[in-house]
């Protein structure tokens, strides 16, 4: 065990900070593209779906930021682990409600006021799976090689939450020592 935190390699730190920043930059960028440039109507279903995407992007940015801090001390549990655990439990409820709202809108009033909202919601569901369960995004050559050779793998956040659960299940006090001679 090391007495001090291991320095974070610059390349990994830059990559994590870049991922955290890009998730947040995507929020106004995607809003501008879809509601500004493309001109999607600002309807309840479209806003519900887009809002769910925003929620997952914020959670993703939070994860990459927390991961940056955790890697500075590999023995540490992921910062804000309880928040991510709560998000993992709450997201399916929110996503189900979003699917019901946008799906109903598509059935009752199909068109540009509803279909994009359903598409956003489905994308949010995929983002939830990508962050909290199985990695779906493979954007580096190493990721793609691993995907081809091994297949899908558990997401980074899912592995971090599993590790945190295992660490917190361990006894917090030293084992009983028998009396000496």
Secondary structure, DSSP 4 states (H G I P E B T S, - for coil): --SSPPPPPHHHHHHHHHHHHHHHHHHHHHHIIIIIIS-----HHHHHHHHHHHHHHHHHHHHHHHHHHHHHSTTSPPTTHHHHHHHHHHHHHHHHHHHHHHHHHHHHS-STTTHHHHHHHHHHHHHHHHHHTB-----SHHHHHHHHHH---B-HHHHHHHHHHHHHHS-SSPPPPPPP-
